[in-house]
Amino acid sequence: RLTGRPAENVALVEAYAKEQGLWHDPSTEIRFSEYLELDLSTVVPSIAGPKRPQDRVALTESKSQFREDLRTYSNDPDLEMHKSAAGTVDEASELSFPASDAPSYSADSGTTVDENAQPRETVPAQADPESRPSKKVSVSMKDGREFELDHGAVSIASITSCTNTSNPSVMLAAAVLARNAVEKGLSSKPWVKTSVAPGSKVVTDYYEKSGLIPYLEKLGFFIVGYGCATCIGNSGPLEDEISQAIQDNDLAVTAVLSGNRNFEGRINPDVKMNYLASPPLVVAYALAGTMDFDFDNQPLGSDSDGNDVFLKDIWPNPVEVQSVIDSSINEEMFTSSYGAIFEGDERWQSLPTPAGATFAWDPESTYVRKPPYFEGMTLEAEPVSDIDGARVLLKLGDSVTTDHISPAGSFKSDTPAGRYLLEHGVQRKDFNSYGSRRGNHEVMIRGTFANIRIKNQLLDGVEGGFTRDFSQPDAPQAAVYDAAENYRAAGIPLVVLAGKEYGSGSSRDWAAKGTALLGVRAVIAESYERIHRSNLIGMGVLPLQFPQGENAESLGLTGTETFSVSGVTELNEGRTPRTVTVTATPADGGKPVSFDAVLRIDTPGEADYYRNGGILQYVLRQLVG
């Protein structure tokens, strides 16, 4: 009712819930099939990072965990002095999951993990807790601001539209925290880029009615829009001087956002370490200015009387937050915002609306182009074939996410996607983002496997979307897209080698689309995230799995070999073989390596999709039939 649903909808939901036995009746004793116990004392304020949503860190341990993780993200020679043989740490070890029970993320977040994912290693840290790898750099801004940047500096603090902004309790808690901080004389650090991107204009309405917007804005948290922002890489660039200092000194700076995804290279190209936090904690980290901070024992600043101010001194009282909710949110806010949600402003209404039964493709458009999925398609599916003479496009390690594979965020002029747009008359300032150009396959193919943090093991110590082009003499380093085009011209099919958890993360369609359009016929991995495995089949790419206990290293595969896959043709006979034979022939003429790879086509429906060349072709043939 509060969110303005029509009375008949409210009545329908209530009647349906009661009929299904889902309506809560306190007088009914509920029988559960399973009972779990949770010690509420173990539920503590937490953040997640620095690169996966499932890497939970208790807030009380965030400083020590940051120092432990920093060793992976900085080339600072001082780090060597502090290294221990202990590995990584999970400060919430009592809530660790055994491998068989590794949690998946909810469908509404769109984020999933590998079905067989391993939890974060839980070994105690041995590092000196007082050690502080440091690389302080003085920065002078054009407007007169002067400050020092160091490893761990919070360069972005964003309350972004994913996940939290439908929850007034956390959104108003952030605003009350901002008010309390301002009244104590605190301010955000001058190097932090701050923003609020709600998922709904209703948030703005209740912020305005509560009178809390001026306090958020005093700390730099202005409302910047109502859609995907920092979480998908749309934070915009850091200020020039800050960006230059980070790049020149290889600083491992951080971002803190209230979204649900923090994978490598996703948030901002200057930021190596990304953390997820609640909206009020986003504000708190803007005040602290660094991830190297202990909120229990370090003050955020001092008040007008010179007294230290700690986070506990400004943390919102839940009773007050609820009172603000009760006085600031009403049904009319929802009905007014959503009643005209599809009308748009005068610019939207003035757009020309073409007539006709089919879409009029504009060959000059750099945003929406006719995709090639049905080119050369016949009415009847052609028989599937084995793979012969394939080369390795990328050899990847564990935990390669769809954010490593799929185009996301902004891109530069010297990338294949940037060069394409420049050649088509688009100026750098108008590049926009991969997400905005997802309707142009030419841009998206060029951004596939182009994540700035991806590590292709065919190259030594190189990060980014590069590979070795074995179609050329001496196999030079090349952009992944450029190499794939050379392979296509030479008629050479491609494979990708990978480790565990391949395709974990956001279940994004372009991770599979781009893979297929680059000419990849098969992926051979140790294990898959379930949705990405299925998506690969849906685009006509074979998901193969190394034999249990084996991987590229144990089999002696370097990625320089030529690969063949036999046994695929059994699918033409209506059978789905459990395994197929993979043979890797070394380039130097050495003894071939052969192994039985598990064919991860798990259902009859998936077999039908693959036999048709993909789900799109399958559906179209079904419609025609």
Buried (B, 14 or more C-beta within 10 A) or exposed (E): EEBBBEEEEEEEEEEEEEEEEEEEEEEEEEEEEEEEEEEEEEEBBBBBBBBBBBBBBBBBBBBBBBBBBBBEBBEBEEBEEBEEEEEBBBBBEEBBEEEEEBEBBEEEBBBBBBBBBBBBEBEEBEBEEEBBBEBEBEBEBEEEEEBEBBBBBBBBBBBBBBBBBBBBBBBBBBBBBBBBBBEBEBBBBBBBBBBBBBBBBBBBBBBEBBEBBEBBBBBBBEBBEBEBBBBBBBBEEBBEBBBEBBEEBEBBBBBBBBBBBBBBBBBBBBBBBBBBBBBBBBBBBBBBBBBBBBBEEBBBBEBEEEEEBBBEBBBBEEEEBBEBBEEBBBEEBBBEBBEEEEEEEEEEEEEEEEEEEEEEEEEEEBEBBBBEBEEEBEEEBEEBEBBEEBBBBBBBBBBBBBBBBBBBBBBEEEBBBBBBBBEEEBEEEEBBBBBEBBBBBBBBBBBBBBBBBBBBBBBEEBBBBBBBBBBEEEBEEBBBBBBBBBBBEEEBBBBBBBBBBBBBBBBBBBBBBBBBBBBBBBBBBBBBBBBBBBBBBBBBBBBBBBBEEBBBEEBEBBBBBBBBBBBBEBBEEEEBBEBBBBBBBBEEEEEEBEBBBBBBBBEEEBBBBBBBBBBBBBEBBEEEE
